[in-house]
Amino acid sequence: MTDIAELGLVEVAALIRDGSLSSVAVTEAVLAAAVRAQARTGCFIEIEADAALESAKAADRARGRGAPLGVLHGVPLAHKDMYPITGRRQRYGSKVAGSGIATRDAAAIERLNAAGAFSIGALNMAEFALGPTGHNVSWGDCRSALDPEYMAGGSSSGSGAAVAACAAFASLGSDTGGSVRIPAAANGIVGMKASYGRISRYGAMKLSPSLDVVGPLTRSVRDCARMLNVLAGHDPRDPHSSRLPVPDFERAVEGDLRGLRIGIPREYFLATASEDVTAAMRASLAALEAEGARLVEVDTPGIEVLAELNRVVVYAEATALHSAWLRDRPELYGPQVRTRASTGLGIPAPVYLKALMLRAPLVERFVRAVFSRCDVLHTPTLPIPIPRLDEVDVGTGAALWKTINQLVHCTGPFNYLGLPALAVPGLCTGNGMPSSVQLVARPFAEDVLLRVGAAHERATPRVTARVTQ
């Protein structure tokens, strides 16, 4: 019999709503999984068992008295430690920030609460969201739930590991250069970087406000659609929040791929890819073609420049946000994070401003060139097999930048462009870890991505943990 914690988000929400399962029973199962996952992966900073069980009891009482129930009623989740929750310490994955207590919920937490969900704890992350590997000198490194010898990815490392280890049915991450998609890849799960402006960032920790995006990590595409249904929509408190209508994302996963065009980029994305990642991408494309999609080759104009422009914006804005702490308490940062947070000091203001000014025309050029030829662009999420954690523990020299640039090679350009991108598991590579396929669409076409992602999921064997939890 399937353990309760192994159920999907949509499935467990339905069972709680109809009374087949109590929220308390579900929460107890997830808390037990969280303890196991923490010992195995280090995915939590704090497990809040007592508060979670009180929330579960309240959810069961509400159902018992016939109160209106949200679409996530009684479902326990856990989130990256950058989303303030009232009464919780605000750490942002670091000891630099001190021990302030949140007096409000982030907007994304508000929406999840309104849908009936609650949190069981704070998840590990790269310090201040600056790191794609899962290392954290303040709270301990986070490891892949599939095999703890391997990296969990970052910066939403705990989110990826906890969801894959069934210690949360879904999790909020954030993505500024790949920080949802890379942990999704490293843990064999689904991760959505929504369009810039699709989900409110109000109240969440800032890294690079021009690029930061909230995104869910889940174990299935349908679960991702449910999370996006809850999270998406305009928020007047976020000046970049879109007013565009929000479609029913769950309906999108029902569609087939007949008539849909999958774009295969001619350059850049596979240029540095390993042979087994390239083979996994070919298998993915064959599966999508068998599902009814049409494959077309496309050019991706200026893609290398886009990757560099993304770095300029990230580091200039991150350094500005961290300037006071870098001045007053630099010794509390981890060495890698201190190095990266200081990088903007070497970026001249005219270069940063030029990068911002070029964004709109380059987005228009890219969208016109690519999405006139295809509906969805298909790339690897990572161009290499998931590395071992010790392989990416590279210090602060030249090897640091080489490692980071390799890990964000395929993801970073789409943060600069603000395009939606979905990471879904692919076939395993030679080291036994999964590959990951990145699907990209025009702005605010998350429904198309979910449609393709669901078809890909149906056609691809599910990745499971290699070591018994």
KOLGU-987929 format. One record per residue (C-alpha): x, y, z negated; residue in three letters. Coordinates in steps of 0.2 Angstrom, whole numbers, padded with zeros to 4 digits, always signed. Layout:
KOLGU-987929
XYZALA...
END
This chain:
KOLGU-987929
+0000+0000+0000MET+0006+0017+0004THR+0012+0028-0010ASP+0001+0043-0013ILE+0016+0054-0011ALA+0019+0047+0006GLU+0002+0052+0013LEU+0002+0067+0025GLY-0004+0084+0020LEU-0020+0084+0030VAL-0024+0066+0024GLU-0021+0070+0006VAL-0031+0086+0007ALA-0046+0076+0014ALA-0045+0063+0000LEU-0045+0076-0014ILE-0059+0085-0006ARG-0070+0070-0005ASP-0066+0064-0022GLY-0056+0048-0016SER-0041+0055-0026LEU-0039+0067-0040SER-0027+0081-0039SER-0019+0075-0055VAL-0016+0058-0048ALA-0008+0066-0032VAL+0002+0078-0042THR+0009+0064-0054GLU+0014+0054-0039ALA+0023+0069-0031VAL+0032+0074-0047LEU+0038+0056-0049ALA+0045+0057-0031ALA+0052+0074-0035ALA+0063+0067-0049VAL+0069+0053-0038ARG+0073+0066-0024ALA+0082+0078-0036GLN+0094+0064-0041ALA+0097+0059-0023ARG+0098+0075-0014THR+0098+0090-0026GLY+0083+0098-0017CYS+0076+0107-0033PHE+0082+0121-0043ILE+0068+0119-0055GLU+0054+0106-0057ILE+0039+0114-0066GLU+0029+0098-0071ALA+0019+0105-0085ASP+0012+0120-0075ALA+0009+0109-0059ALA-0001+0097-0069LEU-0011+0111-0077GLU-0015+0117-0059SER-0020+0100-0054ALA-0032+0098-0069LYS-0040+0115-0064ALA-0042+0110-0046ALA-0051+0094-0052ASP-0062+0104-0063ARG-0066+0116-0049ALA-0071+0102-0038ARG-0081+0094-0052GLY-0092+0109-0054ARG-0095+0111-0035GLY-0084+0126-0032ALA-0080+0131-0014PRO-0064+0121-0009LEU-0050+0128+0002GLY-0042+0117+0016VAL-0028+0113+0004LEU-0038+0111-0012HIS-0028+0103-0026GLY-0013+0099-0015VAL+0005+0101-0023PRO+0018+0110-0013LEU+0035+0116-0016ALA+0044+0131-0008HIS+0061+0138-0005LYS+0067+0149-0019ASP+0065+0165-0010MET+0046+0167-0012TYR+0041+0176-0028PRO+0028+0167-0038ILE+0021+0176-0053THR+0030+0172-0069GLY+0044+0163-0061ARG+0062+0168-0061ARG+0068+0177-0045GLN+0085+0169-0040ARG+0085+0168-0021TYR+0097+0153-0023GLY+0110+0163-0032SER+0116+0168-0049LYS+0120+0186-0042VAL+0102+0191-0043ALA+0101+0189-0062GLY+0085+0183-0071SER+0071+0194-0067GLY+0053+0187-0068ILE+0041+0189-0053ALA+0026+0200-0056THR+0017+0196-0040ARG+0016+0182-0027ASP+0023+0184-0010ALA+0010+0185+0004ALA+0013+0168+0010ALA+0011+0161-0007ILE-0006+0171-0009GLU-0012+0163+0007ARG-0008+0145+0001LEU-0016+0148-0016ASN-0031+0155-0008ALA-0032+0138+0002ALA-0031+0129-0015GLY-0013+0123-0015ALA-0001+0126-0029PHE+0018+0124-0032SER+0027+0111-0042ILE+0044+0120-0042GLY+0058+0130-0034ALA+0068+0122-0020LEU+0086+0124-0017ASN+0093+0134-0003MET+0108+0142+0004ALA+0113+0156-0008GLU+0103+0172-0001PHE+0099+0161+0014ALA+0116+0163+0021LEU+0122+0146+0026GLY+0116+0132+0038PRO+0123+0117+0029THR+0115+0115+0012GLY+0130+0120+0001HIS+0127+0130-0014ASN+0140+0134-0028VAL+0127+0141-0040SER+0114+0127-0041TRP+0123+0113-0032GLY+0124+0106-0015ASP+0108+0099-0006CYS+0110+0083+0004ARG+0099+0075+0017SER+0085+0064+0011ALA+0088+0052+0025LEU+0106+0049+0019ASP+0114+0059+0005PRO+0131+0058+0013GLU+0125+0070+0026TYR+0121+0088+0026MET+0103+0094+0023ALA+0105+0109+0034GLY+0101+0127+0029GLY+0097+0139+0023SER+0080+0130+0019SER+0090+0115+0013SER+0079+0110-0002GLY+0063+0112+0009SER+0069+0100+0022GLY+0075+0087+0009ALA+0060+0088-0002ALA+0047+0086+0012VAL+0057+0071+0019ALA+0058+0063+0002ALA+0039+0065-0001CYS+0043+0077-0015ALA+0031+0090-0007ALA+0018+0088+0006PHE+0024+0104+0015ALA+0036+0118+0011SER+0039+0136+0015LEU+0056+0140+0023GLY+0062+0155+0032SER+0071+0157+0048ASP+0084+0170+0053THR+0096+0160+0064GLY+0089+0142+0063GLY+0085+0141+0044SER+0069+0131+0046VAL+0074+0121+0062ARG+0091+0115+0056ILE+0085+0108+0039PRO+0070+0100+0049ALA+0083+0092+0061ALA+0094+0086+0047ALA+0080+0078+0037ASN+0070+0070+0052GLY+0055+0081+0050ILE+0045+0095+0059VAL+0049+0114+0057GLY+0041+0129+0064MET+0049+0146+0067LYS+0034+0156+0071ALA+0034+0171+0082SER+0041+0187+0074TYR+0026+0195+0066GLY+0014+0180+0066ARG+0016+0176+0047ILE+0017+0190+0034SER+0034+0192+0025ARG+0028+0204+0012TYR+0036+0200-0005GLY+0048+0187+0002ALA+0067+0189+0000MET+0075+0199+0014LYS+0090+0194+0024LEU+0088+0203+0040SER+0071+0212+0041PRO+0072+0214+0060SER+0074+0195+0062LEU+0067+0186+0047ASP+0052+0174+0050VAL+0042+0163+0038VAL+0040+0145+0043GLY+0033+0129+0037PRO+0042+0112+0036LEU+0031+0096+0036THR+0031+0078+0040ARG+0020+0079+0055SER+0015+0091+0069VAL-0003+0090+0063ARG+0002+0095+0045ASP+0012+0109+0053CYS-0004+0115+0062ALA-0014+0115+0045ARG+0000+0126+0037MET+0000+0138+0051LEU-0019+0140+0051ASN-0017+0145+0033VAL-0002+0156+0034LEU-0005+0166+0051ALA-0014+0182+0052GLY-0012+0201+0050HIS-0006+0208+0033ASP-0006+0227+0032PRO+0008+0227+0019ARG+0020+0220+0032ASP+0023+0234+0045PRO+0028+0221+0058HIS+0013+0209+0055SER+0004+0206+0072SER-0014+0210+0074ARG-0016+0197+0088LEU-0030+0184+0086PRO-0025+0168+0077VAL-0031+0152+0087PRO-0036+0136+0078ASP-0019+0127+0078PHE-0026+0111+0073GLU-0037+0110+0088ARG-0021+0112+0099ALA-0013+0095+0093VAL-0028+0086+0101GLU-0023+0092+0119GLY-0014+0081+0132ASP+0000+0087+0143LEU-0008+0086+0160ARG-0002+0101+0171GLY+0010+0108+0157LEU+0027+0112+0163ARG+0043+0108+0152ILE+0058+0118+0156GLY+0075+0111+0157ILE+0088+0124+0155PRO+0102+0123+0167ARG+0115+0131+0156GLU+0122+0134+0138TYR+0111+0122+0128PHE+0119+0106+0133LEU+0136+0113+0138ALA+0143+0109+0121THR+0132+0094+0117ALA+0138+0077+0112SER+0134+0062+0124GLU+0122+0054+0112ASP+0113+0071+0109VAL+0112+0073+0128THR+0105+0055+0130ALA+0092+0058+0116ALA+0086+0074+0126MET+0085+0064+0142ARG+0074+0051+0132ALA+0063+0065+0125SER+0060+0072+0142LEU+0056+0055+0149ALA+0043+0053+0135ALA+0035+0070+0138LEU+0034+0066+0157GLU+0026+0050+0153ALA+0013+0059+0143GLU+0009+0069+0158GLY+0020+0085+0158ALA+0030+0091+0173ARG+0048+0094+0172LEU+0056+0109+0180VAL+0074+0116+0179GLU+0075+0134+0173VAL+0088+0148+0171ASP+0090+0156+0154THR+0097+0173+0158PRO+0110+0181+0146GLY+0108+0167+0133ILE+0126+0169+0127GLU+0124+0188+0125VAL+0107+0185+0115LEU+0117+0173+0103ALA+0130+0187+0100GLU+0117+0200+0098LEU+0108+0190+0085ASN+0124+0189+0075ARG+0126+0208+0076VAL+0109+0211+0069VAL+0110+0198+0055VAL+0126+0203+0048TYR+0124+0222+0049ALA+0107+0221+0040GLU+0113+0208+0027ALA+0128+0218+0022THR+0117+0234+0020ALA+0105+0224+0008LEU+0119+0216-0002HIS+0131+0232-0003SER+0127+0236-0021ALA+0129+0218-0027TRP+0145+0216-0017LEU+0152+0231-0025ARG+0146+0227-0043ASP+0147+0208-0045ARG+0156+0201-0030PRO+0164+0187-0041GLU+0146+0179-0043LEU+0145+0175-0025TYR+0150+0159-0018GLY+0166+0162-0007PRO+0158+0158+0010GLN+0142+0168+0006VAL+0153+0183+0000ARG+0163+0182+0016THR+0147+0182+0027ARG+0138+0195+0017ALA+0152+0207+0020SER+0154+0204+0038THR+0143+0219+0043GLY+0157+0231+0036LEU+0166+0227+0052GLY+0151+0231+0064ILE+0150+0249+0069PRO+0133+0258+0068ALA+0132+0261+0087PRO+0134+0243+0090VAL+0120+0238+0078TYR+0109+0251+0085LEU+0112+0246+0103LYS+0108+0228+0098ALA+0091+0234+0092LEU+0088+0245+0107MET+0091+0231+0119LEU+0080+0219+0111ARG+0063+0224+0119ALA+0070+0224+0137PRO+0079+0208+0135LEU+0064+0199+0128VAL+0054+0205+0143GLU+0067+0200+0155ARG+0069+0183+0147PHE+0050+0179+0145VAL+0047+0184+0163ARG+0062+0174+0170ALA+0059+0158+0160VAL+0040+0157+0156PHE+0035+0161+0174SER+0043+0144+0178ARG+0038+0134+0163CYS+0026+0134+0149ASP+0038+0127+0136VAL+0057+0127+0135LEU+0066+0110+0130HIS+0083+0111+0121THR+0092+0102+0107PRO+0090+0109+0090THR+0108+0105+0086LEU+0120+0101+0100PRO+0129+0088+0089ILE+0124+0073+0078PRO+0120+0078+0060ILE+0137+0080+0052PRO+0142+0073+0035ARG+0141+0086+0021LEU+0160+0085+0018ASP+0163+0088+0037GLU+0155+0105+0035VAL+0164+0110+0019ASP+0176+0121+0028VAL+0181+0135+0017GLY+0181+0153+0022THR+0193+0154+0037GLY+0191+0152+0055ALA+0184+0135+0053ALA+0169+0143+0044LEU+0164+0153+0059TRP+0167+0139+0071LYS+0155+0128+0061THR+0142+0141+0059ILE+0142+0145+0077ASN+0141+0127+0082GLN+0126+0124+0071LEU+0116+0139+0076VAL+0121+0138+0095HIS+0104+0132+0101CYS+0093+0141+0088THR+0100+0159+0085GLY+0096+0166+0102PRO+0077+0164+0099PHE+0078+0173+0083ASN+0084+0188+0092TYR+0070+0186+0105LEU+0057+0183+0091GLY+0050+0168+0101LEU+0041+0154+0092PRO+0051+0138+0091ALA+0046+0120+0085LEU+0059+0107+0079ALA+0053+0089+0081VAL+0062+0073+0077PRO+0070+0063+0092GLY+0079+0047+0094LEU+0094+0043+0083CYS+0111+0046+0088THR+0127+0035+0086GLY+0129+0039+0067ASN+0111+0033+0064GLY+0104+0050+0060MET+0090+0058+0071PRO+0092+0070+0085SER+0080+0085+0085SER+0071+0092+0100VAL+0068+0111+0100GLN+0053+0117+0109LEU+0051+0136+0113VAL+0037+0146+0121ALA+0032+0164+0125ARG+0027+0175+0110PRO+0012+0169+0100PHE+0010+0153+0110ALA+0013+0142+0094GLU-0003+0132+0100ASP+0006+0127+0115VAL+0021+0121+0105LEU+0010+0111+0094LEU+0002+0103+0108ARG+0018+0097+0115VAL+0025+0093+0099GLY+0011+0081+0095ALA+0013+0072+0111ALA+0031+0070+0108HIS+0028+0064+0091GLU+0015+0051+0098ARG+0028+0045+0110ALA+0044+0044+0098THR+0047+0031+0085PRO+0046+0039+0067ARG+0063+0042+0058VAL+0063+0035+0040THR+0076+0035+0026ALA+0091+0024+0028ARG+0094+0022+0010VAL+0080+0016-0002THR+0074+0030-0013GLN
END
